[in-house]
Amino acid sequence: MNIGVFGAGYVGLVQAAVLANVGHNVLCIENDATKRAMLERGEVPIFEPGLTGMVQSNMQEGRLRFSGSLEDAIQHARVQFIAVGTPSDAEGHADLSQVFEVARGIANLSGSDQVVINKSTVPVGTADELQALMDRLLAERGRSELRVDVVSNPEFLKQGAAVSDCQRPDRIIIGSSEPASIELLQEIYNPFNRNREKIMVMDRRSAELTKYAANCFLATKISFMNEMAGLSELFGADIEAVRRGIGADPRIGYDFIYPGCGYGGACFPKDVSALKASARQAGHEPAILQAVATVNDRQKRKVGESIHQHYGEDLRGRVIALWGLAFKANTGDMREAPSRTLLEQLWRAGARVRAYDPEAMLECRRLYGERSDLELVDSKEAALEGADALAIMTDWQSFKAPDFDLIRNSLKDALIFDGRNLYEPRAVQRYGLRYHSIGRLPA
């Protein structure tokens, strides 16, 4: 099937590559000329395991192409995926300008029926608004006989595992009441729905709310555990023991109950903020969502506050080694990353930072430029050289079994501030290191 995909970000590029990989002919539209030029050379501008090889192989076999022209997509296909960004505005609402721009273009240029599949994360009711807009524009063109049907088809991808999530989805939600569109989506997704029935059909508004509810619930689990970690420190309990104790209950489970330095990334902060804003716009105060965001904002400051408690407020002359810049492992994304909160805390207090991350170094340099108080080094061991203490902010696999003797001998103060609870306190302290973690009992 010929398919158009608008947007070559995390969602659009992964979706385009995976659809091409099962045999669909996909044209991906990207307005950013620099990014598009990279893609046309087979260079993938984001780090996502497995994505580069899939893009390159499907380009070589002719099933995946890139363009900057909306007209090309209209000529190529009668099925268009919208997968453009919906960043938060100043009030926390989702900025839908790119979504509506694509919809206007499709309605203004189409010469045949189109099915428009929205994968961008949007407030409840957006698909209905898109449908009304496109119907109106077609009528203004005198082409009311054309049928453009909008389907809500939210994505549930995890950064760092987006390709595998797209190839083996837990569920495929189709928000539509049009039998022909539902049948079309079932045909598109048939290669991913063979081992069991994953497709769930519902109305468009329920599909849109399902996306927000999923991300906000996961964010709630994280903030809840961080709240419990704070109580563990207050009451003299060990959050790791608590985590194991509650995770054994199958109604709770072990996923997303790891305490740490807070969530970040492109999804959870934005989606919690957008659903809060939508609720308030409708006259409802979202108390739980507000608490989730409040706890997370506090948790992002936790490691920096621990450093201040040890050294005092004035950190001039101190050098902190930082392991981890990305908001999570297996990505180079620093959007809303807890590391950014820590960096800015340390700089305000006068400290210098020697930082290492396996994938986010270029992004860090893009965000902060050249600074005298930031040195980006090429290994986790190099970050330790000349540092007073080590802070850990991302749970990369390569950080989980370090050379503790080397850490102790390299650091002036033999001190670790662990924002991801990667180590057992007793094991660390046997190497002569002092260890500050989140909600753990000291050895």
For each residue, the residues with C-beta under 8 A, 3 or more apart:
1: 24 25 77 79 187 188
2: 24 25 27 76 77 78 79
3: 16 19 24 25 26 27 77 79 80 81 188
4: 26 27 28 29 73 74 76 77 79 80 81
5: 8 12 15 16 19 26 27 28 29 80 81 83
6: 12 28 29 70 73 80 81 82 83 84 102
7: 11 12 13 28 29 30 82 83 84 85 98 120
8: 5 12 13 16 28 29 30 32 35 36 39 66
9: 12 13 46 83 84 85
10: 13 14 46 48 157 159 162 266 333
11: 7 14 15 83 119 120 155 157 162
12: 5 6 7 8 9 15 16 28 30 81 83 84 119
13: 7 8 9 10 16 17 28 39 44 46 51 55
14: 10 11 17 18 48 51 157 162 163 166
15: 5 11 12 18 19 81 83 119 155 166
16: 3 5 8 12 13 19 20 26 28 64 81
17: 13 14 20 21 26 51 54 55 58 64 163
18: 14 15 21 22 54 163 166 167
19: 3 5 15 16 22 24 26 188
20: 16 17 23 24 25 26 54 58 63 64
21: 17 18 54 57 58 63 167
22: 18 19 191 192
23: 20 63 191
24: 1 2 3 19 20 63 188
25: 1 2 3 20 62 63 76
26: 3 4 5 16 17 19 20 58 63 64 65
27: 2 3 4 5 65 66 67 72 73 76 77
28: 4 5 6 7 8 12 13 16 39 64 65 66 67
29: 4 5 6 7 8 66 67 68 69 70 72 73
30: 7 8 12 35 36 39 66 67 68
31: 36 68
32: 8 35 36
33: 36 37 68
34: 37 38
35: 8 30 32 38 39 45
36: 8 30 31 32 33 39 40 66 67 68
37: 33 34 40 41
38: 34 35 41 43 44 45
39: 8 13 28 30 35 36 42 43 44 45 55 66
40: 36 37 66
41: 37 38
42: 39 52 55 56 59
43: 38 39
44: 13 38 39 47 48 51 52 55
45: 35 38 39
46: 9 10 13 51 332 333
47: 44 330 331 332 359
48: 10 14 44 51 159 160 162 163 330 331
49: 160 161 163 164 330
50: 53 54 163 164
51: 13 14 17 44 46 48 54 55 162 163
52: 42 44 55 56
53: 50 56 57
54: 17 18 20 21 50 51 57 58 163
55: 13 17 39 42 44 51 52 58 59 64
56: 42 52 53 59 60
57: 21 53 54 60 61
58: 17 20 21 26 54 55 61 63 64
59: 42 55 56 62 63 64 65
60: 56 57
61: 57 58
62: 25 59 65
63: 20 21 23 24 25 26 58 59
64: 16 17 20 26 28 55 58 59
65: 26 27 28 59 62
66: 8 27 28 29 30 36 39 40
67: 27 28 29 30 36 72 73
68: 29 30 31 33 36
69: 29 72 73
70: 6 29 73 74 102 105 106 109
71: 74 75 109
72: 27 29 67 69 75 76
73: 4 6 27 29 67 69 70 76 77 80
74: 4 70 71 77 80 106 109 110 111 114
75: 71 72
76: 2 4 25 27 72 73
77: 1 2 3 4 27 73 74 80
78: 2 112 113 114 115
79: 1 2 3 4 114 115 117 184 188
80: 3 4 5 6 73 74 77 102 106 114 115 116 117
81: 3 4 5 6 12 15 16 117 118 119 153
82: 6 7 99 102 103 116 117 118 119 120
83: 5 6 7 9 11 12 15 119 120 155
84: 6 7 9 12 98 99 102 120
85: 7 9 95 98 120
86: 94 95 96 98 99 120 121 122 270 274
87: 94 95 270
88: 92 93 94 95 269 270 273 274
89: 92 93 94 95
90:
91: 277
92: 88 89 273 274 276 277
93: 88 89 123 274 277 278 281
94: 86 87 88 89 121 122 123 270 274 277
95: 85 86 87 88 89 98
96: 86 99 100 122 123 126
97: 100 101
98: 7 84 85 86 95 101 102 120
99: 82 84 86 96 102 103 118 120 122 126 130
100: 96 97 103 104 130 133
101: 97 98 104 105
102: 6 70 80 82 84 98 99 105 106
103: 82 99 100 106 107 116 130 133 134 150
104: 100 101 107 108 133 134 137
105: 70 101 102 108 109
106: 70 74 80 102 103 109 110 114 116 134 148
107: 103 104 110 133 134 137 138 141 148
108: 104 105 137 141
109: 70 71 74 105 106
110: 74 106 107 113 114 138 143 146 148
111: 74 143 146
112: 78 146
113: 78 110 146 147 148 149
114: 74 78 79 80 106 110 146 147 148 149
115: 78 79 80 148 149 151 181 184
116: 80 82 103 106 130 134 148 149 150 151
117: 79 80 81 82 151 153 185
118: 81 82 99 122 126 127 130 150 151 152 153
119: 11 12 15 81 82 83 153 154 155
120: 7 11 82 83 84 85 86 98 99
121: 86 94 154 155 211 212 215 267 270 271 274
122: 86 94 96 99 118 126 127 208
123: 93 94 96 126 208 212 274 275 278
124: 205 208 209 212 278
125: 128 129 205 208
126: 96 99 118 122 123 129 130 208
127: 118 122 130 131 150 151 152 175 204 205 207 208
128: 125 131 132 150 204 205
129: 125 126 132 133
130: 99 100 103 116 118 126 127 133 134 150
131: 127 128 134 135 148 149 150
132: 128 129 135 136
133: 100 103 104 107 129 130 136 137
134: 103 104 106 107 116 130 131 137 138 148 150
135: 131 132 138 139 144 148
136: 132 133 139 140
137: 104 107 108 133 134 140 141
138: 107 110 134 135 141 143 144 146 148
139: 135 136 142 143 144
140: 136 137
141: 107 108 137 138
142: 139
143: 110 111 138 139 146
144: 135 138 139
145:
146: 110 111 112 113 114 138 143
147: 113 114
148: 106 107 110 113 114 115 116 131 134 135 138
149: 113 114 115 116 131 176 178 180 181
150: 103 116 118 127 128 130 131 134 204
151: 115 116 117 118 127 174 175 176 178 181 185 204
152: 118 127 173 174 175 176 204 205 207 208
153: 81 117 118 119 172 173 174 175 185 207
154: 119 121 173 175 207 208 210 211
155: 11 15 83 119 121 166 211
156: 165 169 170 171 211 214
157: 10 11 14 161 162 165 166
158: 161 162 165
159: 10 48 162 265 266 267 328 330 331 333
160: 48 49 328 329 330 331
161: 49 157 158 164 165 330
162: 10 11 14 48 51 157 158 159 165 166
163: 14 17 18 48 49 50 51 54 166 167
164: 49 50 161 167 168
165: 156 157 158 161 162 168 169 170
166: 14 15 18 155 157 162 163 169 192
167: 18 21 163 164 192
168: 164 165 192
169: 156 165 166 172 192 198
170: 156 165 198
171: 156 198 199 200
172: 153 169 185 189 192 193 198 199 200
173: 152 153 154 199 200 202 207 210 211
174: 151 152 153 181 182 185 186 199 200 201 202 207
175: 127 151 152 153 154 202 203 204 205 206 207 208
176: 149 151 152 181 182 185 201 203 204
177: 203 204
178: 149 151 181 182
179: 182 183
180: 149 183 184
181: 115 149 151 174 176 178 184 185
182: 174 176 178 179 185 186 201
183: 179 180 186 187
184: 79 115 180 181 187 188
185: 117 151 153 172 174 176 181 182 188 189 199
186: 174 182 183 189 190 193 199
187: 1 183 184 190
188: 1 3 19 24 79 184 185
189: 172 185 186 192 193 198 199
190: 186 187 193 194
191: 22 23 194
192: 22 166 167 168 169 172 189 198
193: 172 186 189 190 196 197 198 199
194: 190 191
195:
196: 193
197: 193
198: 169 170 171 172 189 192 193
199: 171 172 173 174 185 186 189 193
200: 171 172 173 174
201: 174 176 182
202: 173 174 175 206 207 210
203: 175 176 177 206 207
204: 127 128 150 151 152 175 176 177 207 208
205: 124 125 127 128 152 175 208 209
206: 175 202 203 209 210
207: 127 152 153 154 173 174 175 202 203 204 210 211
208: 122 123 124 125 126 127 152 154 175 204 205 211 212
209: 124 205 206 212 213
210: 154 173 202 206 207 213 214
211: 121 154 155 156 173 207 208 214 215 271
212: 121 123 124 208 209 215 216 271 274 275
213: 209 210 216 217
214: 156 210 211 217 218
215: 121 211 212 218 219 267 268 271 272
216: 212 213 219 220 268 271 272 275 289 292
217: 213 214 220 221
218: 214 215 221 222 256 268
219: 215 216 222 223 263 268 271 272 292 296
220: 216 217 223 224 288 289 292
221: 217 218 224 225 255 256 257
222: 218 219 225 226 256 257 258 260 262 263 268 296
223: 219 220 226 227 263 291 292 293 295 296 299
224: 220 221 227 228 257 295
225: 221 222 228 229 239 243 256 257 258 259
226: 222 223 229 230 259 260 262 295 296 299 438
227: 223 224 230 231 295
228: 224 225 231 232 239 242 259 439
229: 225 226 232 233 239 259 438 439
230: 226 227 233 234 439
231: 227 228 234 235 237
232: 228 229 235 236 237 238 239 242 439 440 441
233: 229 230 236 439
234: 230 231
235: 231 232
236: 232 233 441
237: 231 232 241 242 439 441
238: 232 241 242 439 440 441
239: 225 228 229 232 242 243 259 421 438 439 440
240: 243 244 421 439 440
241: 237 238 244 245
242: 228 232 237 238 239 245 246 439
243: 225 239 240 246 247 254 257 258 259
244: 240 241 247 248
245: 241 242 248
246: 242 243 249 252 257
247: 243 244 252 253 254 257
248: 244 245
249: 246 252 253
250: 253
251:
252: 246 247 249 257
253: 247 249 250 257
254: 243 247 257
255: 221
256: 218 221 222 225
257: 221 222 224 225 243 246 247 252 253 254
258: 222 225 243 420 421
259: 225 226 228 229 239 243 421 438 439
260: 222 226 299 338 395 419 420 421 438
261: 299 300 302 303 338 342 393 419 420 438
262: 222 226 296 297 299 300 302 338 341
263: 219 222 223 268 269 296 327 336
264: 268 269 300 327 328 334 335 336 337 338 340
265: 159 268 269 327 328 331 333 335 336 337
266: 10 159 270 333 335 336
267: 121 159 215 270 271
268: 215 216 218 219 222 263 264 265 271 272 336
269: 88 263 264 265 272 273 293 296 335 336
270: 86 87 88 94 121 266 267 273 274 336
271: 121 211 212 215 216 219 267 268 274 275
272: 215 216 219 268 269 275 276 289 292 293
273: 88 92 269 270 276 277 293
274: 86 88 92 93 94 121 123 212 270 271 277 278
275: 123 212 216 271 272 278 279 286 289
276: 92 272 273 279 280 286 289 290 293
277: 91 92 93 94 273 274 280 281
278: 93 123 124 274 275 281 282
279: 275 276 282 284 285 286 289
280: 276 277 283 284 285 286
281: 93 277 278
282: 278 279
283: 280
284: 279 280
285: 279 280 290
286: 275 276 279 280 289 290
287: 290 291
288: 220 291 292
289: 216 220 272 275 276 279 286 292 293
290: 276 285 286 287 293 294
291: 223 287 288 294 295
292: 216 219 220 223 272 288 289 295 296
293: 223 269 272 273 276 289 290 296 297
294: 290 291 297 298
295: 223 224 226 227 291 292 298 299
296: 219 222 223 226 262 263 269 292 293 299 300
297: 262 293 294 300 301
298: 294 295 301 302
299: 223 226 260 261 262 295 296 302 338
300: 261 262 264 296 297 338 341 342
301: 297 298 304 305 341 345
302: 261 262 298 299 305 306 419 438
303: 261 306 307 338 342 391 393 417 419
304: 301 307 308 341 342 345 346
305: 301 302 308 309
306: 302 303 309 310 417 436
307: 303 304 310 311 315 320 345 346 389 391 417
308: 304 305 311 312 313 315 345 349
309: 305 306
310: 306 307 389 415 436
311: 307 308 315 318 388
312: 308 315
313: 308 349
314: 349 350
315: 307 308 311 312 318 320 346 349 350 351
316: 349 350 351
317: 350
318: 311 315 350 351 352 388 389
319: 351 352 353 354 386 387 388
320: 307 315 346 351 352 353 354 387 388 389 390 391
321: 353 354 355 356 383 384 387 389 390 391 411
322: 325 339 342 343 353 354 355 356 383 390 391 392 393
323: 355 356 357 380 383 390 391 392 393 394 396 399
324: 339 357 392 393 394 395 396 399 420
325: 322 334 337 339 355 357 360 361 363 364 393 394
326: 329 331 332 333 334 337 339 357 359 360 363 394
327: 263 264 265 331 333 334 335 336 337 338 339 394
328: 159 160 264 265 331 333 394 395
329: 160 326 394 395 396 397
330: 47 48 49 159 160 161 359
331: 47 48 159 160 265 326 327 328 359 360
332: 46 47 326 357 359 360 362 363
333: 10 46 159 265 266 326 327 328 337 360 363
334: 264 325 326 327 337 339 340 360 363 364 367
335: 264 265 266 269 327
336: 263 264 265 266 268 269 270 327 340
337: 264 265 325 326 327 333 334 340 341 360 393 394
338: 260 261 262 264 299 300 303 327 341 342 393 419
339: 322 324 325 326 327 334 342 343 355 393 394
340: 264 334 336 337 343 344 367
341: 262 300 301 304 337 338 344 345
342: 261 300 303 304 322 338 339 345 346 391 393 419
343: 322 339 340 346 347 353 355 368 374
344: 340 341 347 348
345: 301 304 307 308 341 342 348 349
346: 304 307 315 320 342 343 349 351 353 373
347: 343 344 350 351 353 371 373 374
348: 344 345
349: 308 313 314 315 316 345 346
350: 314 315 316 317 318 347
351: 315 316 318 319 320 346 347 373
352: 318 319 320 372 373 374 375
353: 319 320 321 322 343 346 347 373 374 375
354: 319 320 321 322 375 377 382 383 384 385 386 387
355: 321 322 323 325 339 343 361 364 374 375 376 377 383
356: 321 322 323 361 376 377 378 379 380 382 383
357: 323 324 325 326 332 360 361 364 394 396
358: 396 398
359: 47 326 330 331 332
360: 325 326 331 332 333 334 337 357 363 364 394
361: 325 355 356 357 364 365 376
362: 332 365 366
363: 325 326 332 333 334 360 366 367
364: 325 334 355 357 360 361 367 368 374 376
365: 361 362 368 369 370 376
366: 362 363 369
367: 334 340 363 364
368: 343 364 365 371 374
369: 365 366
370: 365
371: 347 368 374
372: 352
373: 346 347 351 352 353
374: 343 347 352 353 355 364 368 371
375: 352 353 354 355
376: 355 356 361 364 365
377: 354 355 356 382 383 385
378: 356 382
379: 356 382 383
380: 323 356 383 384 398 399 402
381: 384 385 403 406 410
382: 354 356 377 378 379 385
383: 321 322 323 354 355 356 377 379 380 387 390
384: 321 354 380 381 387 390 406 407 410 411
385: 354 377 381 382 410
386: 319 354
387: 319 320 321 354 383 384 390 410 411 412
388: 311 318 319 320 411 412 413 415
389: 307 310 318 320 321 411 412 413 415 416 417
390: 320 321 322 323 383 384 387 407 411 415 416 417
391: 303 307 320 321 322 323 342 416 417 418 419
392: 322 323 324 399 416 417 418 419 420 422
393: 261 303 322 323 324 325 337 338 339 342 419 420
394: 323 324 325 326 327 328 329 337 339 357 360 399 420
395: 260 324 328 329 399 400 420 422
396: 323 324 329 357 358 399 400
397: 329 400
398: 358 380
399: 323 324 380 392 394 395 396 402 420 422
400: 395 396 397 422
401:
402: 380 399 406 407
403: 381 406 407
404: 407 408 427 428 431 433
405: 408 409 431
406: 381 384 402 403 409 410
407: 384 390 402 403 404 410 411 414 416 431 433
408: 404 405 411 414 431 432 433
409: 405 406
410: 381 384 385 387 406 407
411: 321 384 387 388 389 390 407 408 414 415
412: 387 388 389
413: 388 389 434
414: 407 408 411 432 433 434
415: 310 388 389 390 411 433 434 436
416: 389 390 391 392 407 423 428 433 434 435 436
417: 303 306 307 389 390 391 392 436
418: 391 392 421 422 423 435 436 437 438
419: 260 261 302 303 338 342 391 392 393 438
420: 258 260 261 324 392 393 394 395 399 438
421: 239 240 258 259 260 418 437 438 439 440
422: 392 395 399 400 418
423: 416 418 427 428 435 437
424: 427 428
425: 428 429 435 437 440 441 442 443
426: 429 430 443
427: 404 423 424 430 431
428: 404 416 423 424 425 431 433 435 443
429: 425 426 432 433 434 435 442 443
430: 426 427
431: 404 405 407 408 427 428
432: 408 414 429
433: 404 407 408 414 415 416 428 429
434: 413 414 415 416 429
435: 416 418 423 425 428 429 442 443
436: 306 310 415 416 417 418
437: 418 421 423 425 440
438: 226 229 239 259 260 261 302 418 419 420 421
439: 228 229 230 232 233 237 238 239 240 242 259 421
440: 232 238 239 240 421 425 437
441: 232 236 237 238 425
442: 425 429 435
443: 425 426 428 429 435
